[in-house]
């Protein structure tokens, strides 16, 4: 994932606009899930694990 950090920052800034995050850890987890989804090009969790 060579562009993961740039993608991470972009998604973080987008999702951070909503101030409804009770736990910031949930936001971090969601961001990495979105990055995994984009890079794997599938919604199969088992394929995320293998990539």
mmCIF entry with sequence, helices, sheets and N, C-alpha, C, O atoms, coordinates in Angstrom:
data_MODEL
# 
_entry.id   MODEL 
# 
_entity.id                         1 
_entity.type                       polymer 
_entity.pdbx_number_of_molecules   1 
# 
_entity_poly.entity_id                      1 
_entity_poly.type                           'polypeptide(L)' 
_entity_poly.nstd_linkage                   no 
_entity_poly.nstd_monomer                   no 
_entity_poly.pdbx_seq_one_letter_code       
;(UNK)(UNK)(UNK)(UNK)(UNK)(UNK)(UNK)(UNK)(UNK)(UNK)(UNK)(UNK)(UNK)(UNK)(UNK)(UNK)
(UNK)(UNK)(UNK)(UNK)(UNK)(UNK)(UNK)(UNK)(UNK)(UNK)(UNK)(UNK)(UNK)(UNK)(UNK)(UNK)
(UNK)(UNK)(UNK)(UNK)(UNK)(UNK)(UNK)(UNK)(UNK)(UNK)(UNK)(UNK)(UNK)(UNK)(UNK)(UNK)
(UNK)(UNK)(UNK)
;
_entity_poly.pdbx_seq_one_letter_code_can   XXXXXXXXXXXXXXXXXXXXXXXXXXXXXXXXXXXXXXXXXXXXXXXXXXX 
_entity_poly.pdbx_strand_id                 A 
# 
loop_
_entity_poly_seq.entity_id 
_entity_poly_seq.num 
_entity_poly_seq.mon_id 
_entity_poly_seq.hetero 
1 1  UNK n 
1 2  UNK n 
1 3  UNK n 
1 4  UNK n 
1 5  UNK n 
1 6  UNK n 
1 7  UNK n 
1 8  UNK n 
1 9  UNK n 
1 10 UNK n 
1 11 UNK n 
1 12 UNK n 
1 13 UNK n 
1 14 UNK n 
1 15 UNK n 
1 16 UNK n 
1 17 UNK n 
1 18 UNK n 
1 19 UNK n 
1 20 UNK n 
1 21 UNK n 
1 22 UNK n 
1 23 UNK n 
1 24 UNK n 
1 25 UNK n 
1 26 UNK n 
1 27 UNK n 
1 28 UNK n 
1 29 UNK n 
1 30 UNK n 
1 31 UNK n 
1 32 UNK n 
1 33 UNK n 
1 34 UNK n 
1 35 UNK n 
1 36 UNK n 
1 37 UNK n 
1 38 UNK n 
1 39 UNK n 
1 40 UNK n 
1 41 UNK n 
1 42 UNK n 
1 43 UNK n 
1 44 UNK n 
1 45 UNK n 
1 46 UNK n 
1 47 UNK n 
1 48 UNK n 
1 49 UNK n 
1 50 UNK n 
1 51 UNK n 
# 
_struct_asym.id          A 
_struct_asym.entity_id   1 
# 
loop_
_struct_conf.conf_type_id 
_struct_conf.id 
_struct_conf.pdbx_PDB_helix_id 
_struct_conf.beg_label_comp_id 
_struct_conf.beg_label_asym_id 
_struct_conf.beg_label_seq_id 
_struct_conf.pdbx_beg_PDB_ins_code 
_struct_conf.end_label_comp_id 
_struct_conf.end_label_asym_id 
_struct_conf.end_label_seq_id 
_struct_conf.pdbx_end_PDB_ins_code 
_struct_conf.beg_auth_comp_id 
_struct_conf.beg_auth_asym_id 
_struct_conf.beg_auth_seq_id 
_struct_conf.end_auth_comp_id 
_struct_conf.end_auth_asym_id 
_struct_conf.end_auth_seq_id 
_struct_conf.pdbx_PDB_helix_class 
_struct_conf.details 
_struct_conf.pdbx_PDB_helix_length 
HELX_P HELX_P1 AA1 UNK A 4  ? UNK A 16 ? UNK A 4  UNK A 16 1 ? 13 
HELX_P HELX_P2 AA2 UNK A 24 ? UNK A 40 ? UNK A 24 UNK A 40 1 ? 17 
HELX_P HELX_P3 AA3 UNK A 45 ? UNK A 50 ? UNK A 45 UNK A 50 1 ? 6  
# 
_struct_conf_type.id          HELX_P 
_struct_conf_type.criteria    ? 
_struct_conf_type.reference   ? 
# 
loop_
_atom_site.group_PDB 
_atom_site.id 
_atom_site.type_symbol 
_atom_site.label_atom_id 
_atom_site.label_alt_id 
_atom_site.label_comp_id 
_atom_site.label_asym_id 
_atom_site.label_entity_id 
_atom_site.label_seq_id 
_atom_site.pdbx_PDB_ins_code 
_atom_site.Cartn_x 
_atom_site.Cartn_y 
_atom_site.Cartn_z 
_atom_site.occupancy 
_atom_site.B_iso_or_equiv 
_atom_site.pdbx_formal_charge 
_atom_site.auth_seq_id 
_atom_site.auth_comp_id 
_atom_site.auth_asym_id 
_atom_site.auth_atom_id 
_atom_site.pdbx_PDB_model_num 
ATOM 1   N N  . UNK A 1 1  ? 0.821   -1.182  0.000  1.00 0.00 ? 1  UNK A N  1 
ATOM 2   C CA . UNK A 1 1  ? 0.000   0.000   0.000  1.00 0.00 ? 1  UNK A CA 1 
ATOM 3   C C  . UNK A 1 1  ? 0.866   1.247   0.000  1.00 0.00 ? 1  UNK A C  1 
ATOM 4   O O  . UNK A 1 1  ? 0.996   1.910   1.029  1.00 0.00 ? 1  UNK A O  1 
ATOM 5   N N  . UNK A 1 2  ? 1.445   1.568   -1.115 1.00 0.00 ? 2  UNK A N  1 
ATOM 6   C CA . UNK A 1 2  ? 2.361   2.706   -1.154 1.00 0.00 ? 2  UNK A CA 1 
ATOM 7   C C  . UNK A 1 2  ? 1.696   4.047   -0.878 1.00 0.00 ? 2  UNK A C  1 
ATOM 8   O O  . UNK A 1 2  ? 2.331   4.941   -0.318 1.00 0.00 ? 2  UNK A O  1 
ATOM 9   N N  . UNK A 1 3  ? 0.444   4.205   -1.254 1.00 0.00 ? 3  UNK A N  1 
ATOM 10  C CA . UNK A 1 3  ? -0.229  5.486   -1.061 1.00 0.00 ? 3  UNK A CA 1 
ATOM 11  C C  . UNK A 1 3  ? -1.151  5.467   0.144  1.00 0.00 ? 3  UNK A C  1 
ATOM 12  O O  . UNK A 1 3  ? -2.026  6.324   0.269  1.00 0.00 ? 3  UNK A O  1 
ATOM 13  N N  . UNK A 1 4  ? -0.966  4.502   1.030  1.00 0.00 ? 4  UNK A N  1 
ATOM 14  C CA . UNK A 1 4  ? -1.868  4.353   2.171  1.00 0.00 ? 4  UNK A CA 1 
ATOM 15  C C  . UNK A 1 4  ? -1.824  5.562   3.095  1.00 0.00 ? 4  UNK A C  1 
ATOM 16  O O  . UNK A 1 4  ? -2.864  5.977   3.606  1.00 0.00 ? 4  UNK A O  1 
ATOM 17  N N  . UNK A 1 5  ? -0.654  6.133   3.321  1.00 0.00 ? 5  UNK A N  1 
ATOM 18  C CA . UNK A 1 5  ? -0.586  7.262   4.247  1.00 0.00 ? 5  UNK A CA 1 
ATOM 19  C C  . UNK A 1 5  ? -1.297  8.496   3.694  1.00 0.00 ? 5  UNK A C  1 
ATOM 20  O O  . UNK A 1 5  ? -1.942  9.231   4.442  1.00 0.00 ? 5  UNK A O  1 
ATOM 21  N N  . UNK A 1 6  ? -1.182  8.721   2.407  1.00 0.00 ? 6  UNK A N  1 
ATOM 22  C CA . UNK A 1 6  ? -1.878  9.856   1.798  1.00 0.00 ? 6  UNK A CA 1 
ATOM 23  C C  . UNK A 1 6  ? -3.388  9.606   1.799  1.00 0.00 ? 6  UNK A C  1 
ATOM 24  O O  . UNK A 1 6  ? -4.180  10.506  2.078  1.00 0.00 ? 6  UNK A O  1 
ATOM 25  N N  . UNK A 1 7  ? -3.766  8.374   1.482  1.00 0.00 ? 7  UNK A N  1 
ATOM 26  C CA . UNK A 1 7  ? -5.175  8.003   1.511  1.00 0.00 ? 7  UNK A CA 1 
ATOM 27  C C  . UNK A 1 7  ? -5.706  8.076   2.936  1.00 0.00 ? 7  UNK A C  1 
ATOM 28  O O  . UNK A 1 7  ? -6.820  8.548   3.162  1.00 0.00 ? 7  UNK A O  1 
ATOM 29  N N  . UNK A 1 8  ? -4.914  7.611   3.898  1.00 0.00 ? 8  UNK A N  1 
ATOM 30  C CA . UNK A 1 8  ? -5.297  7.655   5.310  1.00 0.00 ? 8  UNK A CA 1 
ATOM 31  C C  . UNK A 1 8  ? -5.587  9.094   5.737  1.00 0.00 ? 8  UNK A C  1 
ATOM 32  O O  . UNK A 1 8  ? -6.606  9.367   6.373  1.00 0.00 ? 8  UNK A O  1 
ATOM 33  N N  . UNK A 1 9  ? -4.703  9.993   5.391  1.00 0.00 ? 9  UNK A N  1 
ATOM 34  C CA . UNK A 1 9  ? -4.892  11.395  5.764  1.00 0.00 ? 9  UNK A CA 1 
ATOM 35  C C  . UNK A 1 9  ? -6.150  11.982  5.134  1.00 0.00 ? 9  UNK A C  1 
ATOM 36  O O  . UNK A 1 9  ? -6.888  12.724  5.782  1.00 0.00 ? 9  UNK A O  1 
ATOM 37  N N  . UNK A 1 10 ? -6.390  11.649  3.876  1.00 0.00 ? 10 UNK A N  1 
ATOM 38  C CA . UNK A 1 10 ? -7.576  12.171  3.189  1.00 0.00 ? 10 UNK A CA 1 
ATOM 39  C C  . UNK A 1 10 ? -8.862  11.658  3.820  1.00 0.00 ? 10 UNK A C  1 
ATOM 40  O O  . UNK A 1 10 ? -9.791  12.427  4.065  1.00 0.00 ? 10 UNK A O  1 
ATOM 41  N N  . UNK A 1 11 ? -8.912  10.350  4.085  1.00 0.00 ? 11 UNK A N  1 
ATOM 42  C CA . UNK A 1 11 ? -10.109 9.768   4.695  1.00 0.00 ? 11 UNK A CA 1 
ATOM 43  C C  . UNK A 1 11 ? -10.283 10.294  6.112  1.00 0.00 ? 11 UNK A C  1 
ATOM 44  O O  . UNK A 1 11 ? -11.402 10.578  6.541  1.00 0.00 ? 11 UNK A O  1 
ATOM 45  N N  . UNK A 1 12 ? -9.171  10.423  6.844  1.00 0.00 ? 12 UNK A N  1 
ATOM 46  C CA . UNK A 1 12 ? -9.232  10.943  8.207  1.00 0.00 ? 12 UNK A CA 1 
ATOM 47  C C  . UNK A 1 12 ? -9.831  12.344  8.226  1.00 0.00 ? 12 UNK A C  1 
ATOM 48  O O  . UNK A 1 12 ? -10.723 12.630  9.025  1.00 0.00 ? 12 UNK A O  1 
ATOM 49  N N  . UNK A 1 13 ? -9.347  13.209  7.356  1.00 0.00 ? 13 UNK A N  1 
ATOM 50  C CA . UNK A 1 13 ? -9.857  14.580  7.321  1.00 0.00 ? 13 UNK A CA 1 
ATOM 51  C C  . UNK A 1 13 ? -11.334 14.622  6.945  1.00 0.00 ? 13 UNK A C  1 
ATOM 52  O O  . UNK A 1 13 ? -12.091 15.441  7.466  1.00 0.00 ? 13 UNK A O  1 
ATOM 53  N N  . UNK A 1 14 ? -11.736 13.745  6.048  1.00 0.00 ? 14 UNK A N  1 
ATOM 54  C CA . UNK A 1 14 ? -13.132 13.701  5.646  1.00 0.00 ? 14 UNK A CA 1 
ATOM 55  C C  . UNK A 1 14 ? -14.026 13.229  6.795  1.00 0.00 ? 14 UNK A C  1 
ATOM 56  O O  . UNK A 1 14 ? -15.037 13.863  7.095  1.00 0.00 ? 14 UNK A O  1 
ATOM 57  N N  . UNK A 1 15 ? -13.658 12.128  7.431  1.00 0.00 ? 15 UNK A N  1 
ATOM 58  C CA . UNK A 1 15 ? -14.490 11.563  8.494  1.00 0.00 ? 15 UNK A CA 1 
ATOM 59  C C  . UNK A 1 15 ? -14.393 12.348  9.794  1.00 0.00 ? 15 UNK A C  1 
ATOM 60  O O  . UNK A 1 15 ? -15.326 12.333  10.596 1.00 0.00 ? 15 UNK A O  1 
ATOM 61  N N  . UNK A 1 16 ? -13.301 13.016  10.006 1.00 0.00 ? 16 UNK A N  1 
ATOM 62  C CA . UNK A 1 16 ? -13.098 13.785  11.247 1.00 0.00 ? 16 UNK A CA 1 
ATOM 63  C C  . UNK A 1 16 ? -14.030 14.991  11.312 1.00 0.00 ? 16 UNK A C  1 
ATOM 64  O O  . UNK A 1 16 ? -14.262 15.537  12.391 1.00 0.00 ? 16 UNK A O  1 
ATOM 65  N N  . UNK A 1 17 ? -14.567 15.409  10.167 1.00 0.00 ? 17 UNK A N  1 
ATOM 66  C CA . UNK A 1 17 ? -15.460 16.567  10.143 1.00 0.00 ? 17 UNK A CA 1 
ATOM 67  C C  . UNK A 1 17 ? -16.702 16.330  10.991 1.00 0.00 ? 17 UNK A C  1 
ATOM 68  O O  . UNK A 1 17 ? -17.288 17.269  11.530 1.00 0.00 ? 17 UNK A O  1 
ATOM 69  N N  . UNK A 1 18 ? -17.095 15.070  11.102 1.00 0.00 ? 18 UNK A N  1 
ATOM 70  C CA . UNK A 1 18 ? -18.222 14.734  11.966 1.00 0.00 ? 18 UNK A CA 1 
ATOM 71  C C  . UNK A 1 18 ? -17.697 14.628  13.392 1.00 0.00 ? 18 UNK A C  1 
ATOM 72  O O  . UNK A 1 18 ? -16.842 13.791  13.678 1.00 0.00 ? 18 UNK A O  1 
ATOM 73  N N  . UNK A 1 19 ? -18.191 15.452  14.269 1.00 0.00 ? 19 UNK A N  1 
ATOM 74  C CA . UNK A 1 19 ? -17.705 15.479  15.648 1.00 0.00 ? 19 UNK A CA 1 
ATOM 75  C C  . UNK A 1 19 ? -18.442 14.485  16.540 1.00 0.00 ? 19 UNK A C  1 
ATOM 76  O O  . UNK A 1 19 ? -18.463 14.640  17.761 1.00 0.00 ? 19 UNK A O  1 
ATOM 77  N N  . UNK A 1 20 ? -19.038 13.479  15.943 1.00 0.00 ? 20 UNK A N  1 
ATOM 78  C CA . UNK A 1 20 ? -19.831 12.529  16.695 1.00 0.00 ? 20 UNK A CA 1 
ATOM 79  C C  . UNK A 1 20 ? -19.061 11.279  17.104 1.00 0.00 ? 20 UNK A C  1 
ATOM 80  O O  . UNK A 1 20 ? -19.681 10.280  17.468 1.00 0.00 ? 20 UNK A O  1 
ATOM 81  N N  . UNK A 1 21 ? -17.750 11.301  17.057 1.00 0.00 ? 21 UNK A N  1 
ATOM 82  C CA . UNK A 1 21 ? -16.954 10.132  17.417 1.00 0.00 ? 21 UNK A CA 1 
ATOM 83  C C  . UNK A 1 21 ? -16.739 10.117  18.925 1.00 0.00 ? 21 UNK A C  1 
ATOM 84  O O  . UNK A 1 21 ? -16.020 10.954  19.470 1.00 0.00 ? 21 UNK A O  1 
ATOM 85  N N  . UNK A 1 22 ? -17.371 9.156   19.589 1.00 0.00 ? 22 UNK A N  1 
ATOM 86  C CA . UNK A 1 22 ? -17.213 9.028   21.039 1.00 0.00 ? 22 UNK A CA 1 
ATOM 87  C C  . UNK A 1 22 ? -15.813 8.517   21.374 1.00 0.00 ? 22 UNK A C  1 
ATOM 88  O O  . UNK A 1 22 ? -15.211 8.936   22.363 1.00 0.00 ? 22 UNK A O  1 
ATOM 89  N N  . UNK A 1 23 ? -15.311 7.627   20.558 1.00 0.00 ? 23 UNK A N  1 
ATOM 90  C CA . UNK A 1 23 ? -13.966 7.072   20.734 1.00 0.00 ? 23 UNK A CA 1 
ATOM 91  C C  . UNK A 1 23 ? -13.182 7.266   19.448 1.00 0.00 ? 23 UNK A C  1 
ATOM 92  O O  . UNK A 1 23 ? -13.606 6.792   18.394 1.00 0.00 ? 23 UNK A O  1 
ATOM 93  N N  . UNK A 1 24 ? -12.069 7.941   19.510 1.00 0.00 ? 24 UNK A N  1 
ATOM 94  C CA . UNK A 1 24 ? -11.255 8.198   18.326 1.00 0.00 ? 24 UNK A CA 1 
ATOM 95  C C  . UNK A 1 24 ? -10.704 6.893   17.757 1.00 0.00 ? 24 UNK A C  1 
ATOM 96  O O  . UNK A 1 24 ? -10.412 6.807   16.565 1.00 0.00 ? 24 UNK A O  1 
ATOM 97  N N  . UNK A 1 25 ? -10.563 5.871   18.615 1.00 0.00 ? 25 UNK A N  1 
ATOM 98  C CA . UNK A 1 25 ? -10.066 4.566   18.146 1.00 0.00 ? 25 UNK A CA 1 
ATOM 99  C C  . UNK A 1 25 ? -11.009 3.951   17.121 1.00 0.00 ? 25 UNK A C  1 
ATOM 100 O O  . UNK A 1 25 ? -10.563 3.257   16.208 1.00 0.00 ? 25 UNK A O  1 
ATOM 101 N N  . UNK A 1 26 ? -12.293 4.197   17.263 1.00 0.00 ? 26 UNK A N  1 
ATOM 102 C CA . UNK A 1 26 ? -13.253 3.674   16.297 1.00 0.00 ? 26 UNK A CA 1 
ATOM 103 C C  . UNK A 1 26 ? -13.041 4.324   14.928 1.00 0.00 ? 26 UNK A C  1 
ATOM 104 O O  . UNK A 1 26 ? -13.155 3.666   13.894 1.00 0.00 ? 26 UNK A O  1 
ATOM 105 N N  . UNK A 1 27 ? -12.740 5.593   14.935 1.00 0.00 ? 27 UNK A N  1 
ATOM 106 C CA . UNK A 1 27 ? -12.462 6.297   13.688 1.00 0.00 ? 27 UNK A CA 1 
ATOM 107 C C  . UNK A 1 27 ? -11.223 5.715   13.011 1.00 0.00 ? 27 UNK A C  1 
ATOM 108 O O  . UNK A 1 27 ? -11.233 5.483   11.802 1.00 0.00 ? 27 UNK A O  1 
ATOM 109 N N  . UNK A 1 28 ? -10.164 5.479   13.773 1.00 0.00 ? 28 UNK A N  1 
ATOM 110 C CA . UNK A 1 28 ? -8.935  4.910   13.211 1.00 0.00 ? 28 UNK A CA 1 
ATOM 111 C C  . UNK A 1 28 ? -9.192  3.541   12.591 1.00 0.00 ? 28 UNK A C  1 
ATOM 112 O O  . UNK A 1 28 ? -8.686  3.240   11.510 1.00 0.00 ? 28 UNK A O  1 
ATOM 113 N N  . UNK A 1 29 ? -9.972  2.718   13.272 1.00 0.00 ? 29 UNK A N  1 
ATOM 114 C CA . UNK A 1 29 ? -10.289 1.385   12.763 1.00 0.00 ? 29 UNK A CA 1 
ATOM 115 C C  . UNK A 1 29 ? -11.097 1.483   11.478 1.00 0.00 ? 29 UNK A C  1 
ATOM 116 O O  . UNK A 1 29 ? -10.827 0.760   10.518 1.00 0.00 ? 29 UNK A O  1 
ATOM 117 N N  . UNK A 1 30 ? -12.074 2.358   11.450 1.00 0.00 ? 30 UNK A N  1 
ATOM 118 C CA . UNK A 1 30 ? -12.897 2.542   10.255 1.00 0.00 ? 30 UNK A CA 1 
ATOM 119 C C  . UNK A 1 30 ? -12.037 3.001   9.075  1.00 0.00 ? 30 UNK A C  1 
ATOM 120 O O  . UNK A 1 30 ? -12.227 2.528   7.955  1.00 0.00 ? 30 UNK A O  1 
ATOM 121 N N  . UNK A 1 31 ? -11.115 3.896   9.309  1.00 0.00 ? 31 UNK A N  1 
ATOM 122 C CA . UNK A 1 31 ? -10.246 4.389   8.233  1.00 0.00 ? 31 UNK A CA 1 
ATOM 123 C C  . UNK A 1 31 ? -9.439  3.248   7.635  1.00 0.00 ? 31 UNK A C  1 
ATOM 124 O O  . UNK A 1 31 ? -9.350  3.137   6.412  1.00 0.00 ? 31 UNK A O  1 
ATOM 125 N N  . UNK A 1 32 ? -8.846  2.395   8.473  1.00 0.00 ? 32 UNK A N  1 
ATOM 126 C CA . UNK A 1 32 ? -8.054  1.277   7.946  1.00 0.00 ? 32 UNK A CA 1 
ATOM 127 C C  . UNK A 1 32 ? -8.939  0.262   7.230  1.00 0.00 ? 32 UNK A C  1 
ATOM 128 O O  . UNK A 1 32 ? -8.491  -0.382  6.281  1.00 0.00 ? 32 UNK A O  1 
ATOM 129 N N  . UNK A 1 33 ? -10.181 0.111   7.667  1.00 0.00 ? 33 UNK A N  1 
ATOM 130 C CA . UNK A 1 33 ? -11.110 -0.773  6.965  1.00 0.00 ? 33 UNK A CA 1 
ATOM 131 C C  . UNK A 1 33 ? -11.438 -0.208  5.580  1.00 0.00 ? 33 UNK A C  1 
ATOM 132 O O  . UNK A 1 33 ? -11.513 -0.960  4.609  1.00 0.00 ? 33 UNK A O  1 
ATOM 133 N N  . UNK A 1 34 ? -11.630 1.089   5.486  1.00 0.00 ? 34 UNK A N  1 
ATOM 134 C CA . UNK A 1 34 ? -11.909 1.727   4.196  1.00 0.00 ? 34 UNK A CA 1 
ATOM 135 C C  . UNK A 1 34 ? -10.710 1.574   3.268  1.00 0.00 ? 34 UNK A C  1 
ATOM 136 O O  . UNK A 1 34 ? -10.879 1.275   2.086  1.00 0.00 ? 34 UNK A O  1 
ATOM 137 N N  . UNK A 1 35 ? -9.507  1.775   3.785  1.00 0.00 ? 35 UNK A N  1 
ATOM 138 C CA . UNK A 1 35 ? -8.299  1.616   2.975  1.00 0.00 ? 35 UNK A CA 1 
ATOM 139 C C  . UNK A 1 35 ? -8.176  0.175   2.494  1.00 0.00 ? 35 UNK A C  1 
ATOM 140 O O  . UNK A 1 35 ? -7.838  -0.062  1.334  1.00 0.00 ? 35 UNK A O  1 
ATOM 141 N N  . UNK A 1 36 ? -8.445  -0.790  3.374  1.00 0.00 ? 36 UNK A N  1 
ATOM 142 C CA . UNK A 1 36 ? -8.413  -2.194  2.978  1.00 0.00 ? 36 UNK A CA 1 
ATOM 143 C C  . UNK A 1 36 ? -9.420  -2.500  1.886  1.00 0.00 ? 36 UNK A C  1 
ATOM 144 O O  . UNK A 1 36 ? -9.125  -3.242  0.950  1.00 0.00 ? 36 UNK A O  1 
ATOM 145 N N  . UNK A 1 37 ? -10.593 -1.935  2.005  1.00 0.00 ? 37 UNK A N  1 
ATOM 146 C CA . UNK A 1 37 ? -11.640 -2.125  1.001  1.00 0.00 ? 37 UNK A CA 1 
ATOM 147 C C  . UNK A 1 37 ? -11.205 -1.562  -0.348 1.00 0.00 ? 37 UNK A C  1 
ATOM 148 O O  . UNK A 1 37 ? -11.375 -2.214  -1.378 1.00 0.00 ? 37 UNK A O  1 
ATOM 149 N N  . UNK A 1 38 ? -10.658 -0.385  -0.346 1.00 0.00 ? 38 UNK A N  1 
ATOM 150 C CA . UNK A 1 38 ? -10.234 0.255   -1.598 1.00 0.00 ? 38 UNK A CA 1 
ATOM 151 C C  . UNK A 1 38 ? -9.104  -0.533  -2.256 1.00 0.00 ? 38 UNK A C  1 
ATOM 152 O O  . UNK A 1 38 ? -9.144  -0.779  -3.461 1.00 0.00 ? 38 UNK A O  1 
ATOM 153 N N  . UNK A 1 39 ? -8.110  -0.924  -1.488 1.00 0.00 ? 39 UNK A N  1 
ATOM 154 C CA . UNK A 1 39 ? -6.957  -1.612  -2.052 1.00 0.00 ? 39 UNK A CA 1 
ATOM 155 C C  . UNK A 1 39 ? -7.256  -3.051  -2.470 1.00 0.00 ? 39 UNK A C  1 
ATOM 156 O O  . UNK A 1 39 ? -6.663  -3.548  -3.428 1.00 0.00 ? 39 UNK A O  1 
ATOM 157 N N  . UNK A 1 40 ? -8.156  -3.720  -1.773 1.00 0.00 ? 40 UNK A N  1 
ATOM 158 C CA . UNK A 1 40 ? -8.470  -5.106  -2.135 1.00 0.00 ? 40 UNK A CA 1 
ATOM 159 C C  . UNK A 1 40 ? -9.493  -5.186  -3.255 1.00 0.00 ? 40 UNK A C  1 
ATOM 160 O O  . UNK A 1 40 ? -9.616  -6.219  -3.914 1.00 0.00 ? 40 UNK A O  1 
ATOM 161 N N  . UNK A 1 41 ? -10.228 -4.102  -3.474 1.00 0.00 ? 41 UNK A N  1 
ATOM 162 C CA . UNK A 1 41 ? -11.255 -4.024  -4.508 1.00 0.00 ? 41 UNK A CA 1 
ATOM 163 C C  . UNK A 1 41 ? -12.333 -5.092  -4.329 1.00 0.00 ? 41 UNK A C  1 
ATOM 164 O O  . UNK A 1 41 ? -12.926 -5.548  -5.308 1.00 0.00 ? 41 UNK A O  1 
ATOM 165 N N  . UNK A 1 42 ? -12.587 -5.490  -3.086 1.00 0.00 ? 42 UNK A N  1 
ATOM 166 C CA . UNK A 1 42 ? -13.630 -6.468  -2.781 1.00 0.00 ? 42 UNK A CA 1 
ATOM 167 C C  . UNK A 1 42 ? -14.142 -6.231  -1.370 1.00 0.00 ? 42 UNK A C  1 
ATOM 168 O O  . UNK A 1 42 ? -13.465 -5.609  -0.551 1.00 0.00 ? 42 UNK A O  1 
ATOM 169 N N  . UNK A 1 43 ? -15.338 -6.730  -1.090 1.00 0.00 ? 43 UNK A N  1 
ATOM 170 C CA . UNK A 1 43 ? -15.893 -6.591  0.252  1.00 0.00 ? 43 UNK A CA 1 
ATOM 171 C C  . UNK A 1 43 ? -15.732 -7.878  1.064  1.00 0.00 ? 43 UNK A C  1 
ATOM 172 O O  . UNK A 1 43 ? -16.292 -8.000  2.153  1.00 0.00 ? 43 UNK A O  1 
ATOM 173 N N  . UNK A 1 44 ? -14.972 -8.832  0.539  1.00 0.00 ? 44 UNK A N  1 
ATOM 174 C CA . UNK A 1 44 ? -14.741 -10.101 1.222  1.00 0.00 ? 44 UNK A CA 1 
ATOM 175 C C  . UNK A 1 44 ? -13.670 -9.924  2.302  1.00 0.00 ? 44 UNK A C  1 
ATOM 176 O O  . UNK A 1 44 ? -12.517 -9.631  1.987  1.00 0.00 ? 44 UNK A O  1 
ATOM 177 N N  . UNK A 1 45 ? -14.042 -10.097 3.557  1.00 0.00 ? 45 UNK A N  1 
ATOM 178 C CA . UNK A 1 45 ? -13.091 -9.910  4.658  1.00 0.00 ? 45 UNK A CA 1 
ATOM 179 C C  . UNK A 1 45 ? -11.941 -10.913 4.593  1.00 0.00 ? 45 UNK A C  1 
ATOM 180 O O  . UNK A 1 45 ? -10.822 -10.585 4.987  1.00 0.00 ? 45 UNK A O  1 
ATOM 181 N N  . UNK A 1 46 ? -12.193 -12.125 4.105  1.00 0.00 ? 46 UNK A N  1 
ATOM 182 C CA . UNK A 1 46 ? -11.109 -13.107 4.009  1.00 0.00 ? 46 UNK A CA 1 
ATOM 183 C C  . UNK A 1 46 ? -10.084 -12.691 2.984  1.00 0.00 ? 46 UNK A C  1 
ATOM 184 O O  . UNK A 1 46 ? -8.902  -12.989 3.156  1.00 0.00 ? 46 UNK A O  1 
ATOM 185 N N  . UNK A 1 47 ? -10.483 -12.019 1.932  1.00 0.00 ? 47 UNK A N  1 
ATOM 186 C CA . UNK A 1 47 ? -9.526  -11.518 0.945  1.00 0.00 ? 47 UNK A CA 1 
ATOM 187 C C  . UNK A 1 47 ? -8.737  -10.334 1.494  1.00 0.00 ? 47 UNK A C  1 
ATOM 188 O O  . UNK A 1 47 ? -7.587  -10.129 1.106  1.00 0.00 ? 47 UNK A O  1 
ATOM 189 N N  . UNK A 1 48 ? -9.339  -9.552  2.392  1.00 0.00 ? 48 UNK A N  1 
ATOM 190 C CA . UNK A 1 48 ? -8.602  -8.441  3.025  1.00 0.00 ? 48 UNK A CA 1 
ATOM 191 C C  . UNK A 1 48 ? -7.453  -9.014  3.833  1.00 0.00 ? 48 UNK A C  1 
ATOM 192 O O  . UNK A 1 48 ? -6.345  -8.478  3.824  1.00 0.00 ? 48 UNK A O  1 
ATOM 193 N N  . UNK A 1 49 ? -7.716  -10.081 4.514  1.00 0.00 ? 49 UNK A N  1 
ATOM 194 C CA . UNK A 1 49 ? -6.720  -10.695 5.398  1.00 0.00 ? 49 UNK A CA 1 
ATOM 195 C C  . UNK A 1 49 ? -5.513  -11.199 4.605  1.00 0.00 ? 49 UNK A C  1 
ATOM 196 O O  . UNK A 1 49 ? -4.387  -11.156 5.100  1.00 0.00 ? 49 UNK A O  1 
ATOM 197 N N  . UNK A 1 50 ? -5.738  -11.667 3.400  1.00 0.00 ? 50 UNK A N  1 
ATOM 198 C CA . UNK A 1 50 ? -4.671  -12.248 2.594  1.00 0.00 ? 50 UNK A CA 1 
ATOM 199 C C  . UNK A 1 50 ? -3.853  -11.212 1.842  1.00 0.00 ? 50 UNK A C  1 
ATOM 200 O O  . UNK A 1 50 ? -2.781  -11.538 1.331  1.00 0.00 ? 50 UNK A O  1 
ATOM 201 N N  . UNK A 1 51 ? -4.327  -9.974  1.758  1.00 0.00 ? 51 UNK A N  1 
ATOM 202 C CA . UNK A 1 51 ? -3.590  -8.972  0.993  1.00 0.00 ? 51 UNK A CA 1 
ATOM 203 C C  . UNK A 1 51 ? -2.719  -8.134  1.880  1.00 0.00 ? 51 UNK A C  1 
ATOM 204 O O  . UNK A 1 51 ? -2.026  -7.239  1.398  1.00 0.00 ? 51 UNK A O  1 
# 
